Amino acid sequence: MYSIEMAYARMRELQDMANRSRAHQPTQAPKAAARWKRAAKKR
């Protein structure tokens, strides 16, 4: 069975990996930050 807690933990893992990879690309960080802000407003 796949619970919401497992899905949330997996989402956090993916976000952490994305944050680490983004740290190596400083020129793209502002764009990504703006994207996250827009996505947060929709929720």
Secondary structure, DSSP 4 states (H G I P E B T S, - for coil): ---HHHHHHHHHHHHHHHHHHHHT-TTTHHHHHHHHHHHHHH-
